[in-house]
Amino acid sequence: MASAGDQRGRDDVDDKPNKTVKVTSSEDYSSEGFDAPEDGPSIPGGIRPYEIVNESRERLLFRLARACLDIFNSLNGVESEPRKIVKVNVQCVPGAPRVAGLMYYITFIGHIRLCGSATFRGKILKMVDGFLDVKFCDMVLEEESGTSQEAGTSQV
């Protein structure tokens, strides 16, 4: 019988084509969506990398990062703005029209007024009707622990 790692040929038991099985570590999925396999799953609901391939995507990602920082700023009484998008993963969220959309997991560098630059992680749902629902925005500390800023919503 073929093993999970076999990618070609036929199974010696029933002579059917072997299926490729990709094993993904549990670390990829325990990272809250911020670390995903490079080639990502192509199944509905799978988390995969989202590349910045044009200006339109870049503008969208900066708009999403700004929405995350708006929540962070209001909860912490600071002024900050996004400066550089570092990494983005995306997940399709199926459902009724009001809740369907794309979940973005954005790692970005922001500038906090009077403090300097910091790395942030934001999780934000962009619904099909354009409504944005910020799930959280963390400032990543050097010890890799964040100060979670809980959910907020905005219509953009």
C-alpha positions as CSV (number, residue, x, y, z in Angstrom):
1,M,0.0,0.0,0.0
2,A,1.2,3.5,-0.8
3,S,2.4,5.8,2.0
4,A,1.2,9.3,2.6
5,G,4.4,10.7,1.2
6,D,4.2,9.0,-2.2
7,Q,3.3,11.5,-4.8
8,R,3.2,9.4,-8.0
9,G,2.4,6.0,-9.3
10,R,-0.4,3.7,-8.5
11,D,-1.3,2.0,-5.2
12,D,-0.2,-1.6,-5.4
13,V,-3.4,-2.8,-3.7
14,D,-6.1,-1.4,-5.9
15,D,-4.1,0.1,-8.8
16,K,-5.7,3.5,-8.3
17,P,-3.6,6.7,-8.6
18,N,-1.9,7.7,-5.3
19,K,-3.1,10.9,-3.7
20,T,-0.7,13.5,-2.5
21,V,-1.1,14.1,1.2
22,K,0.6,17.2,2.6
23,V,1.4,17.1,6.3
24,T,1.2,20.5,7.9
25,S,2.6,21.1,11.4
26,S,0.3,22.1,14.1
27,E,2.5,25.2,14.7
28,D,1.2,26.6,11.4
29,Y,-2.4,26.6,12.7
30,S,-1.7,27.4,16.3
31,S,-0.3,30.8,15.3
32,E,-3.8,32.3,15.2
33,G,-3.4,32.6,11.4
34,F,-0.3,34.7,11.3
35,D,1.9,31.8,10.1
36,A,0.6,29.7,7.2
37,P,2.3,27.2,4.9
38,E,3.9,29.0,2.0
39,D,1.6,27.2,-0.5
40,G,-1.4,27.3,1.8
41,P,-4.3,24.9,1.6
42,S,-6.7,25.4,-1.3
43,I,-9.7,24.2,0.7
44,P,-12.5,26.6,1.7
45,G,-11.6,28.2,5.0
46,G,-7.9,27.5,4.6
47,I,-5.4,30.1,5.6
48,R,-2.9,31.1,2.9
49,P,-0.3,33.8,2.1
50,Y,-1.7,37.0,0.5
51,E,0.9,38.7,-1.7
52,I,1.1,42.4,-2.6
53,V,1.0,42.2,-6.3
54,N,-0.3,45.6,-7.3
55,E,-1.1,49.1,-5.9
56,S,-4.7,48.2,-5.4
57,R,-3.9,45.4,-2.9
58,E,-1.3,47.6,-1.2
59,R,-3.9,50.4,-0.7
60,L,-6.4,47.8,0.7
61,L,-3.9,46.4,3.1
62,F,-2.9,49.9,4.4
63,R,-6.6,50.7,4.8
64,L,-7.1,47.5,6.8
65,A,-3.9,48.2,8.9
66,R,-5.3,51.7,9.6
67,A,-8.6,50.3,10.8
68,C,-6.7,48.0,13.2
69,L,-4.6,50.9,14.5
70,D,-7.7,53.1,15.0
71,I,-9.0,50.5,17.5
72,F,-5.5,50.2,19.1
73,N,-5.2,54.0,19.3
74,S,-8.6,54.6,20.9
75,L,-8.0,51.9,23.5
76,N,-4.5,53.1,24.4
77,G,-4.8,56.9,23.9
78,V,-2.0,57.0,21.4
79,E,-1.5,58.2,17.9
80,S,0.0,55.7,15.5
81,E,-0.1,55.0,11.7
82,P,0.9,52.1,9.6
83,R,4.3,52.5,7.8
84,K,5.1,49.1,6.2
85,I,3.2,45.9,5.5
86,V,5.4,43.0,6.5
87,K,3.3,39.9,6.0
88,V,-0.4,39.0,5.2
89,N,-2.4,35.8,5.3
90,V,-6.0,35.5,4.2
91,Q,-8.8,33.1,4.9
92,C,-12.2,32.9,3.1
93,V,-15.0,33.1,5.6
94,P,-18.2,31.6,4.1
95,G,-21.6,32.3,5.5
96,A,-24.7,34.4,5.1
97,P,-24.1,37.6,3.1
98,R,-23.8,39.7,6.2
99,V,-20.9,37.6,7.6
100,A,-19.2,36.2,4.5
101,G,-15.9,37.8,3.5
102,L,-12.2,37.5,3.9
103,M,-10.3,37.4,7.2
104,Y,-7.0,39.1,7.0
105,Y,-4.1,38.4,9.3
106,I,-1.8,41.4,8.9
107,T,1.7,41.9,10.4
108,F,2.9,45.5,9.9
109,I,5.2,48.1,11.2
110,G,3.5,51.2,12.6
111,H,4.9,54.5,13.9
112,I,3.6,55.6,17.3
113,R,3.9,59.3,17.8
114,L,6.5,60.2,20.4
115,C,7.6,56.6,20.8
116,G,8.9,55.4,17.5
117,S,8.3,52.3,15.4
118,A,6.6,49.1,16.6
119,T,5.5,45.8,15.0
120,F,1.7,45.2,15.1
121,R,-0.5,42.2,14.3
122,G,-4.1,42.7,13.3
123,K,-6.9,40.4,12.5
124,I,-9.7,41.9,10.5
125,L,-12.7,40.6,8.7
126,K,-13.6,42.5,5.5
127,M,-17.2,41.5,4.7
128,V,-18.6,41.3,1.2
129,D,-20.6,44.5,1.8
130,G,-17.4,46.4,2.6
131,F,-18.0,46.5,6.4
132,L,-14.8,46.0,8.4
133,D,-14.8,44.1,11.7
134,V,-11.5,44.4,13.6
135,K,-11.1,41.3,15.7
136,F,-8.0,42.5,17.5
137,C,-4.8,44.5,17.1
138,D,-1.7,43.5,19.1
139,M,1.6,45.4,19.5
140,V,4.2,42.6,19.3
141,L,6.7,43.0,22.1
142,E,10.3,41.7,21.9
143,E,9.4,38.7,24.0
144,E,6.7,37.9,21.3
145,S,3.9,38.5,23.7
146,G,1.3,41.0,22.7
147,T,-1.1,43.3,24.4
148,S,-4.4,42.3,22.9
149,Q,-6.9,45.0,22.0
150,E,-10.3,43.4,21.6
151,A,-12.8,43.7,18.9
152,G,-14.2,46.8,17.4
153,T,-16.0,47.6,14.1
154,S,-15.9,50.3,11.6
155,Q,-17.7,51.0,8.3
156,V,-15.1,52.0,5.7
